[in-house]
Amino acid sequence: MAAVAAPTRDPAWLGRVAWLSLGAVLLWPLAVATEFRPWVLVDPDSLKVTRRFLADFLPPAVAPDFLALVAREAWRTVAIATAGMTLAWLLAVPLTLLSVRALSISALSGRMATGPASVRQAVRWALVVLRSVPELVWALVFVRVVGLGPTAGVLAIGLTYGGMLGKVYAEILESGEQHASQTLLRNGSGRLQAFFYGLLPQNGAELTSYTVYRWECAIRSSVVLGFVGAGGLGQQMDSAMKMFNGGEVATLLAVFVALVALADLASASLRRALG
């Protein structure tokens, strides 16, 4: 049998070119609408402003009293993220249990009863509302309600991340193996028993991994929330930028990068331990 010669070009090149061309056609009006002009970054005037801005960062501020302030605000940033995630978790868990079809006794027969189905849909809409409002918008609202400070940041993270956690928790539980939980429900167990002995043992590692990842994201969010008065490193960075104190901004940025890196290492270590 004669050997078949290898193709000299990618047989799927025509399809790839077609999809890339279609993507370019679709992206072009979006780029025009957003006035996306990246070449402005290399304009001589822009480069001059950038060099002057970066030059103000040197030398970084290292005064002992300022470093002590930064340490306190870094700890406050972690506290805001952790307290916000705790509030989010307390909000997400009961909403998840109410929205998961796998824990519905009436759904065992094939179609969920009207009452439980209505409650489930209402809870899912509540989760949509919570996560559709960005934490920055919630922070702006709560700053006006409770005043400047970490409380607004905790509440903002708690509401937005509660919606995110509830949605993802429900998807994880419903996409996993449901035989054990359904067996427990068919044999007279309650929904909490079916959750703790059926769904949770199989999906606990994935649920914990996602929660830890969200905590890492909450640390980044807590810094952004500081720019609207929610406390932490972000509020100090906003004050330093308004005072045109580049050295303080450089120090705060370095501390923030180190904080996120430590959070990433901690979350990665925990996910490896769970895996």
N, C-alpha and C positions, 0 to 999 in steps of 0.2 A: 504494500500500500504506500502510495506516494505521500511524503510529508506535506502537511498543510502549512503554507507560508504564513507567518505571523503578520497581522495587519500593520501597515506602515503608519497609520494615523489612528487616532482615537475614534472608534465607530460612533460614539455618542456626541461628537463635537458639534454637530449641527443642532441637536436639541439644547445643548448647553449655551450655544451662541444665541439661540432663539429666546431662551429664558432670561439670559443676561440682557438682551436687547429689550425684552418686555419690561424687566425690572427698571432699566434706565428710563424708559418712556413713562413709567408710573412714578418714578422718583423725581423726575424733572419738575413737574408742577409743584410738588411738595417743597423742593428746594427753592423754587421761585417764591412760593407763599411765605416761607420762613426767612426769606432774604439771607440765605446761607451763602456767605462769601468768605471762604477760608483764606483766600489770598490776601485779605486785609491784614492778616497777622504778620506778613512779611513786608508790608508797606514801610518805607523808611520812617515815617512819622510814628507809626505804631511801634516799630522796633525801638525808637528813641524813648518813647514813654515806658516801654517794657524794661529797658535797661535802667532807667532812672528809678522805676518802681522796685526792681530787684536789688539795686544798689542800697536802697534804704533798709533792706533786711540785715545788713552787716554793719556792725557786729550784733549778734543776737543779745537780747537782754538777759543778764545773768546775776542781777542784783539779788542778794539773799532774801530780802522781803518780797520781791516779785516772784522768785522761785517758790517761796512758801505759799504765796497766793495761788500760783499755778497748780501746786500739789493739791491744795484744798479744792480747787475747781475741777481738777481731773477726777478726784474722788467723788465729787458731787455729780459729775457727768456719769460715772459708772453707777452711782446710786439712782439717778434719774432713770437710766436705762433698765436697771434691775427691778426697781419698784414698778415702772411702767409695764415691764414684761409680766410681773407677778399679777398686776391688775388685769392685763390682757388674758393671761391664762385662766384666772378665776372667771372671767367673762366668757371665754371661748369653750371651756369644758362643758358646762351645762347646755349651751347652745348647740354644741356638737352632738351631745347625746339626744337632744330633741330633733335634730335634723337628719340623723343617720337612719336610712331605711332598714339597714341590717338589724337594728334593734327594735323594729316594729313588730309587735305580735300579730296584728291584723294583716300584715304583709306576707305572713307565712302561707296564706291561702292563695297568694298570687297577686291580688290587688288590695292595696291599702284602703282601709275604711275612709269615709269622707272626712270625719273629724280629725283623725291623726294626720291625714294628708294635708288638710288645711293648716294645721299647726306647723307641720314640717315646712310647708311652703312659706308661711309667715316668718319662721325663724331664718330660712335661707334669704329672704328679702331683707331681714334685719342685718344679717351678715354682709349683704351687698352694700347696704347703706353705710355701715361702719367702715368698711375698707375702701369705699369709693371716695370718702372725704380724706384728703391727705392729712398727715399728722401736723403739717405746718399750718393748715387752715384751722384745725382743732385748737392748736396752740394760740393762734390769734384770737379765737373766740374766748378761750379760758383765761388768757392774760387780761382781758377786759372784765371777766367775771370774778376771778380770784386774785387778780393783780399780778405784778411781776414776780418771778421766782420759780423754783423747781416744780411747784404743785401743778402749774399749767402744763409743763412738759410731761410729767407723769400721767396726767389725765389724757393728754393728746396721744401719747404712745399707747396707753392702755386701750383707748377706743379703736384706733386704726389697726393696731396689731391684734386686738381681740377679734376683729372681723377677718383678718388674714389667717390667724391661727385656726379659727373655727372652720373656715372654708377648707383649708388644707387638711386639717384633722379629719373632717368628714370624708374627703376624697381618699385619704389613706385608708381609713377604716372600711369604706365601701369597695375599694379596689382589692382588698386583701381576701384571704380565704375566710368564708363565712359559715362553713359547715359546722364548726364547733359551737358557734353562738346560736345558730338555728336549731341545732340539736338540743341545746339547753333550753331554749324557748319552747320547743315542742314538748319538752318533758316537765313543764311547769315552772321553770326558773323565771325570776324577774329580769327586767332589762339591765339593771345594774349588775346582777350576777352574770348575765350573758356577756356584758362588757368586760368585767374584771377577769373572768375565767375563760372567755372565748376569744374576744377581739384583741384585748390588750396584750396578752402574752405573745401573740403573733406579730403585732405591729408596734410594740413598745419601743423598740430600738429606733425605728424610723420616726416615730412621733417625737422622741427625745432629741434625735439628731436635728430635726427641723426646728424644734424649740430653741436649741442652743444656737443654731444659725440665725434665728430671728433675734436672739439676744445680742449677737454680734452686730446685726443691722441696727438694733435699737441704740447701741452706743454711737454709731455714726449719726443716726437721726437726732439724738439728744444734743449733739454739737450744733447741728443746723437749727434746731429749735431755740438755741441760745440767742440767735440773731434777732428773734422777735421777743426777747425778754424772758425766756424760760429758764435762765440760769445756766451754770456750767461753763465749760471752756468756750462755747460759742458766744456767750454774752461778753466774756472778757475779750475775745477776739474782735467782736464788733466794736467795743469801746476803743481798743487799740487802733483799729483801722480808721475810726472816725477822728482820732487824735493824730493820725499820720505817724504813728510810732511803729516803724517797720521792724525795729529790733524786737519789740514785744510780740509782734505778729509772727516773726520767725521762730521765736521760742515756743509760742503757743502751737504753731503748726508742727514743730518737731515733737512736742509732747503728745499732740493728737495722733500723729503717725505712729509713735511708739505705743500709745494706748490701743489703737486699732490692731497693731501687729500682735500685741500681747493677747488681746481678745481672740484674734484669729488662731493663735497657737493653742490657747486654752480650749476653744471649741473644737479644733482639729484633734487634739489629744483625747477629748471626751468622745468624739465620734469614732475614733479608732478603738477606744476601749469598749464602746457599745457594739462595734462591728465584730 
